Amino acid sequence: MKPSNANSRRDFMKTAALATAGATMLNPISIPGAYAAGSDVIKIALIGCGGRGTGAAFQAFETGHNLKLVAMADAFEDQLEDSYSKLLQKFGKEKVDVPQERKFTGFDAYKNAIKEADVVLIATPPGFRPTHFEEAINQNKQVFMEKPVATDATGIRKVLEVAEKAKAKKLNVVVGLQRRYQDNYIETIKRIHDGAIGDIVGGQVFWNGGGVWVRERQPGQTEMEYQMRNWYYFNWLCGDHIVEQHVHNIDVANWVKGSYPVKAEGTGGRLIRTGKDNGEIFDHHVVLFTYDDGTVIHSECRHFPGVHNRVDESFQGTKGRTFMHAGNHGVLWDAKGNELYKHNGEHNANPYQTEHNELFGAIVKGEYKFADAENAAKSTMTAIMGRYATYSGKIINWDEALNSEVELMPDTLDWNAMPKVVPGEDGYYPHAIPGKTKVI
Ligand SMILES: NC(=O)c1ccc[n+]([C@@H]2O[C@H](COP(=O)([O-])OP(=O)(O)OC[C@H]3O[C@@H](n4cnc5c(N)ncnc54)[C@H](O)[C@@H]3O)[C@@H](O)[C@H]2O)c1
């Protein structure tokens, strides 16, 4: 380790600490040579060691920068150990430097892991995101966190508040809305914003898929453990699939429009997803989002196996139309159907990797470049507003949605504490009934 680089890195980290203390804020960008020679180790902590968290750690290492995983946190020891052995096998003990005393489990594990690191990767179920993000920023860490960033309006208000703190401290925050880091989306939407198809006046966004895993109840589990393991099916943890998955496509609509909708109305329910292990979430939502210029975007998400499916985005402008798809497509046509632009996706980088290349690229140079949390919070809020509309059957306005006081998180996080939604005597969970359910 070259002392000069070590000092640069420490100065960069110290800059944020000074900002917290209310001292005159230095601009990290002005600090020369932070991590320049790549000889100064960046310490990372992983919070939430499941599929995506393990993937994010892989991608962090694949940036090629000098990183060390120094701490891991998960609610469950088996999850943590599984992730640890995969990472150890691939990257070795030098890089995966997580001895027993830096493996943390349980609900408070995140606090201890965050302390050990310069950069925190957060990939728990989204209900915990506001608390974990707040702790990371309070501890002056740079952050990669997965989408969605909350499951209710209370969580969103917290993320918006913490996003401002992160900006004031000049801490980089990248959020895993990876279409924002994917060439076909970037290039196509740049052309839309340059006027290629006129003003956007309508659109359709879809996440119609076959569904996701179910983790069945095991003997001896408390209700809390069962819900935590089978998290997709409980709103306090997941937000329902309109929030958990469809936020990607809804975020594309907000990106294309350059704003957030003022109201939502919609319909949804449970046709196929009706088992005891299917918790409380719906299996389909259809929402109309209206923007302040009157543009209406049709949003549709569905978990029906064995039917026609699509995950993509289309928009109509006053001079043409467009179609985009995560499989590297981006096409623009004029009003007569002549092709104006087609993205050649052959050499597109993997956007999951690009997110990490960009984040760690900025960090090694001592740059402050990424403030993704505010948009991620507002796009997550858009999806939550859609859920409020389908659950209640009412027209929901942005301001009333954002100010909703209906809190989903349990009052106490403990393996023996009770979540707010529990099964009835028949073993089935209550779910929203439009016309009866209150969301505001
Ligand atoms: N950007 C994308 O395309 C993409 C893809 C997949 C998942 N995700 C997101 O990543 C997140 C995780 O999804 P996943 O598929 O990895 O789920 P997963 O179930 O595989 O992993 C979640 C992990 O978090 C742990 N966990 C739960 N509560 C915790 C807590 N309070 N503290 C610490 N750890 C806790 C779980 O035990 C589990 O190991 C979700 O927000 C999901 O939406 C994003």
PDBQT file of the ligand as one rigid body, heavy atoms in Angstrom, charges set to zero:
ROOT
HETATM    1  N1  LIG A 501     -32.254  -5.174  -9.798  1.00  0.00    +0.000 N 
HETATM    2  C1  LIG A 501     -32.743  -6.361 -10.029  1.00  0.00    +0.000 C 
HETATM    3  O1  LIG A 501     -33.007  -6.755 -11.175  1.00  0.00    +0.000 OA
HETATM    4  C2  LIG A 501     -33.005  -7.300  -8.889  1.00  0.00    +0.000 A 
HETATM    5  C3  LIG A 501     -33.036  -8.675  -9.113  1.00  0.00    +0.000 A 
HETATM    6  C4  LIG A 501     -33.297  -9.510  -8.018  1.00  0.00    +0.000 A 
HETATM    7  C5  LIG A 501     -33.525  -8.968  -6.768  1.00  0.00    +0.000 A 
HETATM    8  N2  LIG A 501     -33.491  -7.624  -6.601  1.00  0.00    +0.000 N 
HETATM    9  C6  LIG A 501     -33.765  -7.009  -5.276  1.00  0.00    +0.000 C 
HETATM   10  O2  LIG A 501     -32.778  -7.429  -4.337  1.00  0.00    +0.000 OA
HETATM   11  C7  LIG A 501     -33.370  -7.568  -3.046  1.00  0.00    +0.000 C 
HETATM   12  C8  LIG A 501     -33.086  -8.974  -2.518  1.00  0.00    +0.000 C 
HETATM   13  O3  LIG A 501     -33.679  -9.922  -3.383  1.00  0.00    +0.000 OA
HETATM   14  P1  LIG A 501     -33.096 -11.409  -3.497  1.00  0.00    +0.000 P 
HETATM   15  O4  LIG A 501     -33.656 -11.973  -4.738  1.00  0.00    +0.000 OA
HETATM   16  O5  LIG A 501     -31.635 -11.413  -3.305  1.00  0.00    +0.000 OA
HETATM   17  O6  LIG A 501     -33.809 -12.115  -2.246  1.00  0.00    +0.000 OA
HETATM   18  P2  LIG A 501     -33.219 -13.284  -1.332  1.00  0.00    +0.000 P 
HETATM   19  O7  LIG A 501     -34.331 -13.819  -0.531  1.00  0.00    +0.000 OA
HETATM   20  O8  LIG A 501     -32.431 -14.224  -2.179  1.00  0.00    +0.000 OA
HETATM   21  O9  LIG A 501     -32.191 -12.512  -0.383  1.00  0.00    +0.000 OA
HETATM   22  C9  LIG A 501     -32.568 -11.608   0.611  1.00  0.00    +0.000 C 
HETATM   23  C10 LIG A 501     -31.610 -11.826   1.778  1.00  0.00    +0.000 C 
HETATM   24  O10 LIG A 501     -31.809 -10.808   2.763  1.00  0.00    +0.000 OA
HETATM   25  C11 LIG A 501     -31.795 -11.435   4.037  1.00  0.00    +0.000 C 
HETATM   26  N3  LIG A 501     -32.486 -10.596   4.995  1.00  0.00    +0.000 N 
HETATM   27  C12 LIG A 501     -33.821 -10.485   5.231  1.00  0.00    +0.000 A 
HETATM   28  N4  LIG A 501     -34.054  -9.557   6.164  1.00  0.00    +0.000 NA
HETATM   29  C13 LIG A 501     -32.858  -9.080   6.562  1.00  0.00    +0.000 A 
HETATM   30  C14 LIG A 501     -32.444  -8.116   7.517  1.00  0.00    +0.000 A 
HETATM   31  N5  LIG A 501     -33.344  -7.430   8.244  1.00  0.00    +0.000 N 
HETATM   32  N6  LIG A 501     -31.137  -7.893   7.673  1.00  0.00    +0.000 NA
HETATM   33  C15 LIG A 501     -30.219  -8.559   6.949  1.00  0.00    +0.000 A 
HETATM   34  N7  LIG A 501     -30.556  -9.497   6.037  1.00  0.00    +0.000 NA
HETATM   35  C16 LIG A 501     -31.853  -9.740   5.830  1.00  0.00    +0.000 A 
HETATM   36  C17 LIG A 501     -32.468 -12.770   3.782  1.00  0.00    +0.000 C 
HETATM   37  O11 LIG A 501     -32.239 -13.706   4.827  1.00  0.00    +0.000 OA
HETATM   38  C18 LIG A 501     -31.841 -13.178   2.474  1.00  0.00    +0.000 C 
HETATM   39  O12 LIG A 501     -30.612 -13.816   2.640  1.00  0.00    +0.000 OA
HETATM   40  C19 LIG A 501     -34.837  -7.232  -3.226  1.00  0.00    +0.000 C 
HETATM   41  O13 LIG A 501     -35.073  -5.890  -2.924  1.00  0.00    +0.000 OA
HETATM   42  C20 LIG A 501     -35.090  -7.456  -4.693  1.00  0.00    +0.000 C 
HETATM   43  O14 LIG A 501     -36.124  -6.659  -5.201  1.00  0.00    +0.000 OA
HETATM   44  C21 LIG A 501     -33.210  -6.785  -7.621  1.00  0.00    +0.000 A 
ENDROOT
TORSDOF 0
